[in-house]
Amino acid sequence: MKYQKAIHAKKAAGFRRTLLSVCLGVSALGVLPAFAAEQVPVSQPAVDNSADALLKQGHYLAIAADCAACHTDPETKKTFAGGYAIHSPMGVIYSTNITPSKQYGIGNYTEAQFEQAVRHGIRADGSHLYPAMPYTSYAGLTDKDVHALYYYFTHAVQPVEQANRPTNLGFPFNIRQAMWGWNLLFLNQKPYRDDPSQSADWNRGKYLVANLEHCGECHTPRNIMMGTETGNAEYSGAALGSWYAPNLTSDRLSGLGSWQRDQLMTYLKTGHVTGKAQAAGPMAEAITNSLQYLDDKDIGAIVTYLQSLPAVSQPHQAKPTGDFGTSAGANPDSAVRGTQPMGSALPEDMSGEALYDTTCASCHQSSGAGTEDHFYPSLFNNTATGGNTPNNLVSAILFGVQREVKGKQVLMPAFGPGSDVQSLNDQQVAKLSNYIFKQFGNPQLSVTADQVKTLREGGAQPFLAKYAAAGSVAGGIILLLIIVLIIVRVSRKRR
């Protein structure tokens, strides 16, 4: 694939779905779909005691939970065999082999041990998993669904004899036992039970959003200890490495309040809504590997639940996200047009307009309107340019866009390091982004070269990564803080 090499090279930049939002994980890029479309059931079968129903249900659940995305290394393409490098601020975490290999995978796991790993983050040998595995969300899986997943992984998945790559984080994060305390603080969910005051559609949607699809792992901000915030902060948007996972609440300006139901369903199935949004980065991965394969009833249930979330507003949003911009005012006759061939070093003093004409206008047009068939989207009425943060536009420029829906590839080349088309430095990306914001998007947004550098390197580091360096005094202080928080939490529970 033409741009795949350039995109995979951005792993260290933190370009992947679950995670800066998990406690110790910001991975890099997604993998291509592990399930061919024809293998996925058209509709979700109900669980019964037959082996066939269990296999179909387990297969569907594994897709909904997006298991293959983290447990498949895009280099080896051995589904569920692990080895995927999740680049977190604390170090590299390698996903494990979850095929039924008896030597390297889960072939010797009992169902009880499988349940402990999935819902509690504890391996069969008793050691703790890092929350790069989103067990804090999977804790809400029902017993029936855990049973179906276990049956599928142990009866339908082919064993792969591939050894696990060891995860060796620096101090204090290499102390896996410390996860016991973190879990005591933040592992709060129990298996999901329907709310009798809500409809079946709403309950199914909440279960999918909160548990199987684990949307909160990305879209909910984190506290100082990197546990998800609760209360009004849930689903209100969060930094995700270089990207930003937007507000999913019903706020009309910064959230989903201006979206129609059919627009949301189309976006979840395809990643593209003309004049509204196009999925990139971690969301593109979620659609590529998981959401496009869910049946329409489940997609509708997700939308029902999302549209019920109480509105949480965000700053820097004068009108609805994606409603900014106009096609008027672009200059199609830039003096530099055609004078700088792609691949050559562009002059440092080029203006934002000249950079746009050189690198963007051939696809998005000088007007920013994109192409008539919308394959190349407009840059106005676009959430990447009209949001409340510059992160997603800058990251799209640096890392490109890649998603696959129904076998059709959507690609935008990366303009960051190793670009196959044109490498832009931090100052050039800042100039280009600011021109696009002013010309087509939210004029309140701007970005500096230093901010671009931070996003290029994977985003702002969280508190733990900044101050708990290996062997530092701060690391010991943070461990002491964790112990104090645990004591306080246990004391409150006892009272």
URMO-V582502 format. One record per residue. N is the residue number from 1. PSI is psi in radians with two decimals (999 if undefined). BURIAL is I if it has 24 or more other C-alpha atoms within 12 Angstrom, else O. Layout:
n | psi | burial
N | PSI | BURIAL
N | PSI | BURIAL
This chain:
n | psi | burial
1 | 2.34 | O
2 | -0.77 | O
3 | 0.09 | I
4 | -0.70 | I
5 | -0.78 | O
6 | -0.65 | I
7 | -0.75 | I
8 | -0.46 | I
9 | -0.17 | I
10 | 0.27 | I
11 | -0.78 | I
12 | -0.26 | I
13 | -0.02 | I
14 | 0.83 | I
15 | 1.30 | I
16 | 2.89 | I
17 | -1.01 | I
18 | -0.09 | I
19 | 1.64 | I
20 | -0.19 | I
21 | -0.05 | I
22 | 2.80 | I
23 | -0.83 | I
24 | 0.51 | I
25 | 2.19 | I
26 | 1.83 | I
27 | -3.05 | I
28 | -1.67 | I
29 | 2.77 | I
30 | 2.97 | I
31 | 2.88 | I
32 | 2.84 | I
33 | 2.34 | I
34 | -0.21 | I
35 | 2.15 | I
36 | 2.59 | O
37 | -0.65 | I
38 | -0.23 | O
39 | -0.22 | O
40 | 2.34 | I
41 | 2.52 | I
42 | -0.66 | O
43 | 2.75 | O
44 | 2.15 | I
45 | 2.62 | I
46 | 2.52 | O
47 | 2.28 | I
48 | -2.92 | O
49 | -0.06 | O
50 | 2.57 | O
51 | -0.68 | O
52 | -0.76 | O
53 | -0.70 | I
54 | -0.73 | I
55 | -0.77 | I
56 | -0.75 | I
57 | -0.77 | I
58 | -0.69 | I
59 | -0.81 | I
60 | -0.75 | I
61 | -0.67 | I
62 | -0.59 | I
63 | -0.81 | I
64 | -0.63 | I
65 | -0.11 | I
66 | 0.67 | I
67 | -0.67 | I
68 | -0.51 | I
69 | -0.73 | I
70 | -0.51 | I
71 | 0.29 | I
72 | 2.11 | I
73 | 2.11 | I
74 | -0.28 | I
75 | -0.79 | O
76 | -0.46 | O
77 | 0.50 | I
78 | 1.80 | I
79 | 2.23 | I
80 | 0.11 | I
81 | -0.03 | I
82 | -2.90 | I
83 | 0.03 | I
84 | 2.27 | I
85 | 1.96 | I
86 | 1.91 | I
87 | 1.79 | I
88 | 2.84 | I
89 | -0.34 | I
90 | -0.09 | I
91 | -3.13 | I
92 | 2.25 | I
93 | 2.24 | I
94 | 2.27 | I
95 | 2.72 | I
96 | 2.84 | I
97 | 2.07 | I
98 | 0.39 | I
99 | 2.91 | I
100 | 0.52 | I
101 | 2.24 | I
102 | -0.44 | O
103 | -0.71 | O
104 | -0.33 | I
105 | -2.42 | I
106 | 0.40 | I
107 | -0.41 | I
108 | 0.05 | O
109 | 2.35 | I
110 | 2.94 | O
111 | -0.59 | I
112 | -0.70 | O
113 | -0.66 | I
114 | -0.78 | I
115 | -0.69 | I
116 | -0.68 | I
117 | -0.78 | I
118 | -0.77 | I
119 | -0.30 | I
120 | -0.09 | I
121 | 0.57 | I
122 | 2.13 | I
123 | 2.98 | I
124 | -0.52 | O
125 | 0.05 | O
126 | -0.13 | O
127 | 2.76 | O
128 | 2.45 | I
129 | 2.66 | I
130 | 2.63 | I
131 | 0.25 | I
132 | -0.46 | I
133 | 1.96 | I
134 | 0.99 | I
135 | -0.34 | I
136 | -0.48 | I
137 | -0.73 | I
138 | -0.26 | I
139 | -0.43 | I
140 | -0.01 | I
141 | 2.50 | I
142 | 2.80 | I
143 | -0.70 | I
144 | -0.70 | I
145 | -0.64 | I
146 | -0.72 | I
147 | -0.78 | I
148 | -0.69 | I
149 | -0.76 | I
150 | -0.78 | I
151 | -0.72 | I
152 | -0.85 | I
153 | -0.54 | I
154 | -0.24 | I
155 | -0.39 | I
156 | -0.45 | I
157 | 2.37 | I
158 | 2.32 | O
159 | 2.43 | I
160 | 2.11 | I
161 | 1.27 | O
162 | 2.15 | I
163 | 2.63 | O
164 | 2.46 | I
165 | 2.26 | O
166 | 2.47 | O
167 | 2.11 | I
168 | 1.57 | O
169 | 2.75 | I
170 | 2.92 | O
171 | 2.44 | I
172 | 0.13 | I
173 | -0.22 | I
174 | -0.08 | I
175 | 1.59 | O
176 | -0.50 | I
177 | -0.41 | O
178 | -0.34 | I
179 | -0.38 | I
180 | -0.80 | I
181 | -0.73 | I
182 | -0.73 | I
183 | -0.64 | I
184 | -0.60 | I
185 | -0.67 | I
186 | -0.10 | I
187 | 1.55 | I
188 | -0.27 | O
189 | 2.57 | I
190 | 2.87 | O
191 | 2.37 | I
192 | 2.41 | I
193 | 2.40 | O
194 | 2.53 | O
195 | 1.94 | O
196 | -0.27 | O
197 | -0.14 | O
198 | 2.88 | O
199 | 2.86 | O
200 | -0.65 | O
201 | -0.77 | I
202 | -0.78 | I
203 | -0.73 | I
204 | -0.73 | I
205 | -0.76 | I
206 | -0.73 | I
207 | -0.75 | I
208 | -0.82 | I
209 | -0.84 | I
210 | -0.47 | I
211 | -1.25 | I
212 | -0.92 | I
213 | -0.15 | I
214 | 0.87 | I
215 | -0.59 | I
216 | -0.39 | I
217 | -0.51 | I
218 | -0.71 | I
219 | 0.01 | I
220 | 2.28 | I
221 | 2.78 | I
222 | 2.63 | I
223 | -3.03 | O
224 | -0.46 | O
225 | 0.16 | I
226 | 0.45 | I
227 | 2.68 | I
228 | 2.45 | I
229 | 2.71 | I
230 | -3.13 | O
231 | -2.41 | O
232 | -0.31 | O
233 | -0.28 | I
234 | 2.29 | I
235 | 0.35 | I
236 | 0.10 | I
237 | 2.55 | I
238 | 2.62 | I
239 | 2.46 | I
240 | 1.28 | I
241 | -2.16 | I
242 | -0.31 | I
243 | 3.11 | I
244 | 2.14 | I
245 | 2.01 | I
246 | 2.95 | I
247 | 2.16 | I
248 | 0.04 | I
249 | 3.10 | I
250 | 0.23 | I
251 | 2.32 | I
252 | -0.52 | I
253 | -0.97 | I
254 | -0.14 | I
255 | -2.52 | I
256 | 0.18 | I
257 | -0.41 | I
258 | -0.03 | I
259 | 2.46 | I
260 | 2.75 | O
261 | -0.78 | I
262 | -0.53 | O
263 | -0.76 | I
264 | -0.72 | I
265 | -0.74 | I
266 | -0.74 | I
267 | -0.78 | I
268 | -0.54 | I
269 | -0.48 | I
270 | -0.38 | I
271 | 0.23 | I
272 | 2.17 | I
273 | 1.99 | I
274 | 2.30 | I
275 | 0.30 | I
276 | -1.12 | I
277 | 2.72 | I
278 | 2.34 | I
279 | 2.38 | I
280 | 2.97 | I
281 | -2.36 | I
282 | -0.61 | I
283 | -0.61 | I
284 | -0.66 | I
285 | -0.72 | I
286 | -0.68 | I
287 | -0.74 | I
288 | -0.78 | I
289 | -0.39 | I
290 | -1.16 | I
291 | -0.63 | I
292 | -0.34 | I
293 | -0.14 | I
294 | 2.59 | I
295 | 2.80 | I
296 | -0.56 | I
297 | -0.73 | O
298 | -0.67 | I
299 | -0.74 | I
300 | -0.65 | I
301 | -0.70 | I
302 | -0.79 | I
303 | -0.74 | I
304 | -0.79 | I
305 | -0.79 | I
306 | -0.70 | I
307 | -0.18 | I
308 | -0.14 | I
309 | 2.34 | I
310 | 2.50 | O
311 | 2.35 | I
312 | 2.07 | I
313 | 2.73 | I
314 | 2.71 | I
315 | 3.02 | O
316 | 0.61 | O
317 | 1.70 | I
318 | -0.42 | O
319 | 3.00 | I
320 | 2.45 | I
321 | 2.29 | I
322 | -0.12 | I
323 | 0.11 | I
324 | 2.72 | I
325 | 2.81 | I
326 | 2.71 | I
327 | -0.07 | I
328 | 2.57 | O
329 | -0.22 | O
330 | 2.52 | I
331 | 1.89 | O
332 | -0.06 | I
333 | 0.80 | O
334 | 2.47 | O
335 | -0.33 | O
336 | -0.03 | O
337 | 2.22 | O
338 | -0.06 | O
339 | -0.26 | O
340 | 1.72 | O
341 | 2.54 | O
342 | 2.40 | O
343 | -0.33 | O
344 | 2.78 | O
345 | 2.14 | O
346 | 2.53 | I
347 | 2.48 | O
348 | -0.51 | O
349 | 0.21 | O
350 | 2.45 | I
351 | 2.92 | I
352 | -0.68 | I
353 | -0.74 | I
354 | -0.67 | I
355 | -0.70 | I
356 | -0.82 | I
357 | -0.59 | I
358 | -0.68 | I
359 | -0.38 | I
360 | -0.58 | I
361 | -0.45 | I
362 | -0.49 | O
363 | -0.83 | I
364 | -0.02 | I
365 | 2.70 | I
366 | -0.46 | I
367 | -0.20 | I
368 | 0.11 | I
369 | -0.13 | I
370 | -2.89 | I
371 | 2.81 | O
372 | -0.56 | O
373 | 0.01 | O
374 | 0.18 | O
375 | -0.78 | O
376 | 1.92 | I
377 | 2.82 | I
378 | 2.69 | I
379 | -0.13 | I
380 | 2.84 | I
381 | 0.90 | I
382 | 2.23 | I
383 | -0.44 | I
384 | -0.55 | I
385 | -0.28 | I
386 | 0.32 | I
387 | -2.81 | I
388 | 0.25 | I
389 | 2.54 | I
390 | -0.09 | I
391 | -0.81 | I
392 | -0.61 | I
393 | -0.83 | I
394 | -0.75 | I
395 | -0.63 | I
396 | -0.68 | I
397 | -0.77 | I
398 | -0.78 | I
399 | -0.14 | I
400 | -3.07 | I
401 | 2.36 | I
402 | 2.12 | I
403 | 2.78 | I
404 | 2.17 | I
405 | 2.17 | I
406 | 0.72 | I
407 | 0.00 | O
408 | 2.17 | O
409 | 2.40 | O
410 | 2.08 | I
411 | 2.36 | I
412 | 2.27 | I
413 | 2.67 | I
414 | 2.50 | I
415 | 0.25 | I
416 | -2.79 | I
417 | 2.46 | I
418 | 0.23 | I
419 | 2.46 | I
420 | -0.14 | I
421 | -0.88 | I
422 | 1.98 | I
423 | 2.26 | I
424 | 2.43 | I
425 | 3.10 | I
426 | -0.73 | I
427 | -0.70 | I
428 | -0.71 | I
429 | -0.69 | I
430 | -0.80 | I
431 | -0.80 | I
432 | -0.81 | I
433 | -0.79 | I
434 | -0.61 | I
435 | -0.77 | I
436 | -0.75 | I
437 | -0.79 | I
438 | -0.68 | I
439 | -0.67 | I
440 | -0.30 | I
441 | -2.48 | I
442 | 1.88 | I
443 | -0.20 | I
444 | -0.28 | I
445 | 2.54 | I
446 | 2.85 | I
447 | 2.53 | I
448 | 2.90 | O
449 | -0.64 | O
450 | -0.68 | O
451 | -0.67 | I
452 | -0.73 | I
453 | -0.76 | I
454 | -0.78 | I
455 | -0.66 | I
456 | -0.59 | I
457 | 0.08 | I
458 | 0.12 | I
459 | 2.98 | I
460 | 2.36 | I
461 | 2.46 | I
462 | 2.95 | I
463 | -0.81 | O
464 | -0.72 | I
465 | -0.58 | I
466 | -0.78 | O
467 | -0.01 | I
468 | 0.81 | I
469 | 2.67 | I
470 | 2.23 | O
471 | 0.07 | O
472 | 2.80 | O
473 | -0.63 | O
474 | -0.63 | O
475 | -0.75 | I
476 | -0.67 | O
477 | -0.72 | O
478 | -0.69 | I
479 | -0.73 | I
480 | -0.71 | O
481 | -0.72 | O
482 | -0.77 | I
483 | -0.76 | O
484 | -0.77 | O
485 | -0.68 | O
486 | -0.80 | I
487 | -0.77 | O
488 | -0.79 | O
489 | -0.79 | O
490 | -0.70 | O
491 | -0.72 | O
492 | -0.70 | O
493 | -0.71 | O
494 | -0.64 | O
495 | 999 | O
